[in-house]
Amino acid sequence: MGRAADRRGVLRIDLDAADGRTSVRRPDTLAVEEPLEIRVGPAGPGRRRPLAVTMRTPGDDLDLAIGFLMTEGLIRSTDDVHTAQLCAGAETPNTYNVVDVVLAPGVPEPATDSARNFYTTSSCGVCGKASIDAVRTRSLFPVAGDPVTVPAKVLAELPDRLRAAQRGFERTGGLHAAGLFTADGSLVVLREDVGRHNAVDKVIGWAVRERRLPLAGHVLMVSGRASFELTQKAWMAGVPLLAAVSAPSTLATDLAEEAGMTLVGFLRGRTMNVYAGPQRVLVS
């Protein structure tokens, strides 16, 4: 089944079971959650220093690391990375929970200090940051000038298309998804993870490695809510339209307006709320 999912025994309780058996023991499939440490250092001899630890679902770990470095403003393109490899940790030699990133010559090594703590969890990627100003990283891409428009009827189809491509969620029911779509609703790439921010970083890391940035003319669809951090990540990758099946936060809305992005929330069935940039959503 691979490291993205594992089996565990559970007690299944169904008070309305037709056969009268209200409880039964059976195996269930769970999404795997393991720590990933991202180590970064300059080219040349020497040990890379730990930069971040995130709780993630194993898979596409190089994309996750590259996407994280990109959305934090630590690299600008794939040319800023000399090598990136997955390796085993010293305490757990049978698992590969460390990504070792060697920066290209001339790329400054990120500072690691207590004022900018990069420890993250699967639920919130900005916990521990010193302040909101510390994460309001400016994007290199002029998202506000992106002329793309998307019919509302196309947006209405994206949640079902995202769900249909979620193979991990189908098995576990416990994974978030981020999908990159074209303006006509075609799925470009999808990634899943126990963490919303990890799924987005995996998509953006893929785009960095494929030299597709900026992601002008695209829609980033996420399976959960639209947080400040997800909005920032989309902005950093040059995405003009972020859509979510659940609610945005006030900070996410404020950031989308500042960036000139379009932010769509509560995208369910044939209804949606446009919180910022309504000019890109065509109603008729």
Helices and strands as residue ranges (DSSP letters): E 5-13, E 23-31, E 34-41, E 49-56, H 61-71, G 78-80, E 81-87, E 98-103, H 132-135, G 143-145, E 150-151, H 152-164, H 167-172, E 176-182, E 187-193, H 196-209, E 218-222, H 228-236, E 241-244, H 250-259, E 262-268, E 271-276, G 278-280, E 281-282
